[in-house]
């Protein structure tokens, strides 16, 4: 459906998008994830035709889009700030793209009703957009983007302005909706939870490059680099020298999975891979703090040397703040990263 070949965008001497290659299959949902300034929004704008490429090509359905204006690319756009027309009611907003494409009025009305049912706002056509909640406005913006039946739907931080509880509910609904419609989706977000819940495939960007791509499970289980690991929220990343099935680190010897890359590397220890042993055994640590997260506790451990460790325990097993404990490591929760 979508192919980017050596896609490059430069602002002066700075490459905001640097020779990016990316493919999105038909009916696939791909989320581009990365911190501010990583190039993810520029990538979306380049695909839409809102940002000209300095070099490279964008192809939709195999056709080169060089010189093709936004309204002729057959893509739907949904932005973080909704960009609804305040002077139009809900139906008028949803029908906007249909009018632009010359769809007959009777067909417009039927399509608007169909979409409002689809996004969970049946009968809301005559409501003023100013009377809607943030979540309802988001649904109207989605219905408007879907109305012309775009071959590619593009979402820019689609749930960024909503509170976490509403975001978590809507992302599940969106996932189901896209699956039912067979929509091809390219979304950008800085929220990894949102991306991992929505996407068939995740693309992590850094400084205009793709740092890693894979299914959510692949990226979560095996971050490709220390950057990706830290971006996903893993703090237990440390320099290591891997020899055989063990790694020498400032935290002492840590077991690594069989077949791990050897030599000077970075090591990720998942919080769930830190286990408690009696004080005096393993790595001696003091419990600095505890943070309650649902049915488990995140515990910050301070060893005598090296950076702190984050560990994760069930409520009943979490040590008290100030306690001295021993820490050991499970090889299955250790990932050997690039140096």
RAGI-V173872 format. One record per residue. N is the residue number from 1. RES is the residue in one small letter. SS is DSSP state (A for helix, B for strand, O for the rest). PSI is psi in whole degrees, 0 to 359 (* if undefined). Layout:
<<N/RES/SS/PSI> <N/RES/SS/PSI>>
This chain:
<<1/x/O/311> <2/x/B/134> <3/x/B/129> <4/x/B/129> <5/x/B/114> <6/x/B/36> <7/x/B/122> <8/x/B/134> <9/x/B/123> <10/x/B/137> <11/x/B/99> <12/x/O/232> <13/x/O/355> <14/x/B/127> <15/x/B/106> <16/x/B/327> <17/x/B/123> <18/x/B/93> <19/x/B/53> <20/x/B/131> <21/x/B/130> <22/x/B/141> <23/x/B/141> <24/x/B/122> <25/x/O/159> <26/x/O/137> <27/x/O/10> <28/x/O/146> <29/x/B/116> <30/x/B/128> <31/x/B/126> <32/x/B/123> <33/x/B/143> <34/x/O/164> <35/x/O/171> <36/x/O/136> <37/x/O/5> <38/x/O/345> <39/x/O/2> <40/x/A/317> <41/x/A/326> <42/x/A/321> <43/x/A/314> <44/x/A/316> <45/x/A/326> <46/x/A/319> <47/x/A/320> <48/x/A/340> <49/x/O/7> <50/x/O/342> <51/x/O/114> <52/x/O/145> <53/x/O/142> <54/x/O/324> <55/x/B/163> <56/x/B/185> <57/x/B/152> <58/x/B/127> <59/x/B/133> <60/x/B/121> <61/x/O/28> <62/x/O/352> <63/x/B/128> <64/x/B/130> <65/x/O/8> <66/x/O/122> <67/x/O/356> <68/x/O/123> <69/x/O/164> <70/x/A/313> <71/x/A/352> <72/x/A/5> <73/x/O/347> <74/x/O/31> <75/x/B/152> <76/x/B/141> <77/x/B/134> <78/x/B/121> <79/x/O/164> <80/x/O/321> <81/x/O/18> <82/x/O/309> <83/x/O/44> <84/x/O/155> <85/x/O/112> <86/x/O/335> <87/x/O/351> <88/x/O/149> <89/x/B/183> <90/x/A/312> <91/x/A/320> <92/x/A/324> <93/x/A/314> <94/x/A/325> <95/x/O/355> <96/x/A/309> <97/x/A/327> <98/x/A/319> <99/x/A/318> <100/x/A/331> <101/x/O/7> <102/x/O/26> <103/x/O/134> <104/x/O/151> <105/x/A/316> <106/x/A/319> <107/x/A/325> <108/x/A/311> <109/x/A/317> <110/x/A/320> <111/x/A/320> <112/x/A/313> <113/x/A/318> <114/x/A/315> <115/x/A/321> <116/x/A/323> <117/x/A/318> <118/x/A/320> <119/x/O/9> <120/x/O/27> <121/x/O/53> <122/x/O/138> <123/x/O/10> <124/x/O/8> <125/x/O/326> <126/x/O/2> <127/x/O/145> <128/x/B/141> <129/x/A/334> <130/x/A/342> <131/x/A/358> <132/x/O/150> <133/x/O/171> <134/x/A/318> <135/x/A/322> <136/x/A/320> <137/x/A/322> <138/x/A/321> <139/x/A/322> <140/x/A/317> <141/x/A/321> <142/x/A/315> <143/x/A/319> <144/x/A/318> <145/x/A/327> <146/x/A/341> <147/x/A/314> <148/x/O/10> <149/x/O/61> <150/x/O/148> <151/x/O/339> <152/x/B/125> <153/x/B/128> <154/x/B/131> <155/x/B/127> <156/x/B/106> <157/x/O/58> <158/x/O/333> <159/x/O/17> <160/x/O/334> <161/x/O/4> <162/x/O/156> <163/x/O/160> <164/x/A/317> <165/x/A/316> <166/x/A/321> <167/x/A/315> <168/x/A/324> <169/x/A/315> <170/x/A/326> <171/x/A/325> <172/x/A/318> <173/x/A/318> <174/x/A/316> <175/x/A/313> <176/x/A/320> <177/x/A/314> <178/x/A/324> <179/x/A/318> <180/x/A/321> <181/x/A/343> <182/x/O/28> <183/x/O/141> <184/x/O/127> <185/x/B/134> <186/x/B/116> <187/x/B/150> <188/x/B/142> <189/x/B/159> <190/x/O/356> <191/x/O/108> <192/x/A/327> <193/x/A/317> <194/x/A/314> <195/x/A/316> <196/x/A/331> <197/x/A/331> <198/x/A/326> <199/x/O/150> <200/x/O/328> <201/x/B/141> <202/x/B/136> <203/x/B/118> <204/x/B/126> <205/x/B/150> <206/x/B/122> <207/x/O/44> <208/x/O/358> <209/x/B/160> <210/x/B/117> <211/x/B/328> <212/x/B/147> <213/x/B/146> <214/x/B/178> <215/x/O/158> <216/x/A/319> <217/x/A/319> <218/x/A/314> <219/x/A/320> <220/x/A/318> <221/x/A/321> <222/x/O/76> <223/x/O/141> <224/x/O/342> <225/x/O/169> <226/x/A/325> <227/x/A/310> <228/x/A/316> <229/x/A/313> <230/x/A/322> <231/x/A/326> <232/x/O/357> <233/x/O/8> <234/x/O/120> <235/x/O/341> <236/x/O/69> <237/x/B/127> <238/x/B/150> <239/x/B/146> <240/x/B/155> <241/x/B/115> <242/x/B/126> <243/x/B/112> <244/x/O/235> <245/x/O/20> <246/x/B/158> <247/x/B/134> <248/x/B/124> <249/x/B/174> <250/x/O/342> <251/x/O/7> <252/x/B/193> <253/x/B/133> <254/x/B/129> <255/x/B/145> <256/x/O/158> <257/x/O/152> <258/x/O/141> <259/x/O/10> <260/x/O/149> <261/x/O/146> <262/x/O/167> <263/x/B/200> <264/x/B/122> <265/x/B/183> <266/x/B/147> <267/x/B/134> <268/x/B/125> <269/x/B/114> <270/x/O/144> <271/x/A/324> <272/x/A/348> <273/x/A/0> <274/x/B/123> <275/x/B/154> <276/x/B/139> <277/x/B/166> <278/x/O/147> <279/x/O/137> <280/x/O/344> <281/x/O/156> <282/x/O/211> <283/x/B/118> <284/x/B/128> <285/x/B/156> <286/x/B/139> <287/x/B/112> <288/x/B/317> <289/x/B/164> <290/x/B/137> <291/x/B/122> <292/x/B/126> <293/x/B/88> <294/x/O/240> <295/x/O/14> <296/x/B/171> <297/x/B/128> <298/x/B/125> <299/x/B/131> <300/x/B/120> <301/x/B/136> <302/x/B/106> <303/x/B/169> <304/x/O/327> <305/x/O/151> <306/x/O/176> <307/x/O/163> <308/x/O/160> <309/x/B/138> <310/x/B/129> <311/x/B/164> <312/x/B/128> <313/x/B/154> <314/x/B/157> <315/x/A/316> <316/x/A/342> <317/x/A/355> <318/x/O/128> <319/x/O/158> <320/x/O/150> <321/x/O/136> <322/x/O/346> <323/x/O/151> <324/x/B/128> <325/x/B/167> <326/x/B/143> <327/x/B/136> <328/x/B/173> <329/x/B/145> <330/x/O/128> <331/x/A/325> <332/x/A/345> <333/x/A/18> <334/x/B/133> <335/x/B/126> <336/x/B/121> <337/x/B/177> <338/x/O/162> <339/x/O/*>>
